[in-house]
Amino acid sequence: MVNPILLIVVPLATAFFIPIFSLIWKGGSKYLALLAALFNIAVASELLVKVKNGPIHVTIAGYKAPIGIDLLAGHLGVVFALIISVIGFLVLIYSISYIKGGWLDRYYALFLLLLAGTTGMVLTNDIFNLFVFFEIVCISSYILVAYNQDSHGLEASIKYLILGSIGSTLFLIAIALIYMKMGTLNMADISDKIGGIDSASRMLIIVLLITGLGVEGALFPLNSWLPDAHASAPSTISALLSGFVIEVALIVLVKLTYSVFHATSILVFLAVLGVTTLLIGEFAAFRQENIKRALAYSSIGQIGLILFALSLNTEAGIRAGMFQIINHAASKSILFLASGYMILKTGSYLYKDYRGIAKKMPVSAFLFAVGALSLIGVPPFLGFFSKIQIIMAAAATGSVLNLWLIAAVLLGTIIEGIYFLKIVIVMFSGTGEELSFSGGAPFGAVLPIILLGLVVIAGFVFLPYLNTVNTSVAQEIVKHLSLAQLF
C-alpha cells in the first residue's frame, strides 16, 4: 500500500534538494518541481481508491498515538491532497513560461514547500504538527507574495506577515491551553477528552483557533491582507492562494469544529460570519477597477459562501460546501491564470484597458468568461450545481435564519454577476485595435487553463462521482474522531 506520508515527504525533500540540483543543472528546478507534483497526483489518486475501505492511519517512528505522531488519510485529507497536487501541477506548467526573472530556484523550492505544508495540514492527526505545517504554509506564502521584489509586493508581504503572525500566536496559545487542560495534542485523543474540560476553556480554545486559522482562511474581519497580496503577487501565486491555500485553512477549521471539539453550538455564528464575509467580499469586488483586486475580493466572497455551507450542520450542507470548494479551486485558478498574461501584454491591472482583448487573446478571454460564469452559478457550468446544492441544503434545515441567509447569498450572487459580466463585456467589446501588443499567451500557459476549463465546463458529467466522494467527506467530518477507531 502507498504510504500517505509520501505526499508530504516528496515535495518537502525535493524543495530542499533544488538548490543543490541547480548547481548541477541550472534551470532544471522547474522540472524537479513538476515531477514532485506529478508524483503527488499519482499517490493521491491511488489513495482515493484505497480510502473507500476506510481511513489509512500511519504512525511515525513506531510510536502509537497519543504518544507518537500520526497521519490520518481519510476521504477529506486525500481529496484535498489531490486538489492541491492537481492545481499545483497545472500552475507549475504555467510558471515555466510566466516566471522568467528573479530567483527561480527559490521560487520552485518555496512553491513545493507550500504544497507540502498545505498537504500536511489536511493529513496530520496531531494539532502541534498542524501548527508546524501551518507555519510552513505561512512563511512560504509571505516570501512568494513579495517575489516580484517591488515596493508594493514588499508592503503587501509585511502586512500579510503581521496579520499572519498574530494568527499564528493565537493558534499557539490555543495549543498550549489544549495541552494544559488535556495533556495531549493528538486530535483523536482530544476528541475523546474534550467533554471533560469546563465549557469556558473549551470556548476560549475554539475562539483562538477560529481567529488563528481565520487569518489564513481570509474570514472577515481578518482578511485585509488578501487583496494587497493578490494585487502584488505573481498571478501564479494568486492562483495558489485562492485555489487551495485559503480553502485548506477553512476546511481544517471546520474539521476541528465538528470532529475534534464537537462545537456544533458555534456553527450558527460561523454561518452568519460566512454570509457576512460573502457580502463584504462581493460588494468590495464590485467597486474595484484593478482586476486582481476584484478577483481577490471575489475569493473572500466565495470563502464566505463555502463557510456558510459547511456550517449548516448537515451532511448535505458539507457535501455542497465541498462541491463549491472544487468549483472555486478550478474557476478562480482559471481567472488568475487567464488574467496573468493579459496584465503582462497590456502592462495594466485595470480591466478597462482590456477592451477588445478577446480579438487578440481569444482563448484566454473565453476561458476567463467560463471561470466567471461558473463562479456566478450559470448553468451548465460546475458552479451552477454547487450553488444549487448549497441553497437546497440551507432551505432543507427549515431554519428561518437560514432563509434570510439564503436571500443574502442570492443578493451576493447578483452583485457577483454584475461585476463579472462587466469585466467580460469589456474584454469582448471593441476591435482591439487600440491594444499595441501582438500574439497571445504561449501554449504552455494556455494549456493548464484549457484543462481547468474542461473541468468547469464538463464537470456535470462527473456529478454522480463527485456527489459520492463529497458525501464520504461529509460523513467523515461529522463523525467524531476517537483513538478507539484508529487501533
Buried (B, 14 or more C-beta within 10 A) or exposed (E): EBEBBBBBEBBBBBBEBBEEBBEEEEEBBBBBBBBBBBBBBEBBBEBBEBBEEEBBBBBEEEEEBBEEBBBBBBBBBBBBBBBBBBBBBBBBBBBBBBBEEEEBBBBBBBBBBBBBBBBBBBBBBBBBBBBBBBBBBBBBBBBBBBBBEEEEBBEBBBBBBEBBEBBBEBBBBBBEBBBEBBEBBBBBBBBBBBEEBEEEBBBBBBBBBBBBBBBBBBBBEBBBBBBBBBBBBBBBBBBBBBBBBBBBBBBBBBBBBBBBBBBEEBBBEBBBBBBBBBBBBBBBBBEBEBBBBBBBBBBBBBBBBBBBBBBBBBBBBBBBBBBBBBBBBBBBBBBBBBBBBBBBBBEEBEBEBBBBBBBBBBBBBBBBBBBBBBBBBBEEBBBBBBBBBBBEBBEEBEBEEBEEBBEBBEBBBEBBBEBBBEBBEBBBEBEBEEBEBEEBBEEEBBBBBBBBBEBBBEBBEEEEEBBEBBBBBBBBBBEBBEBEBBE
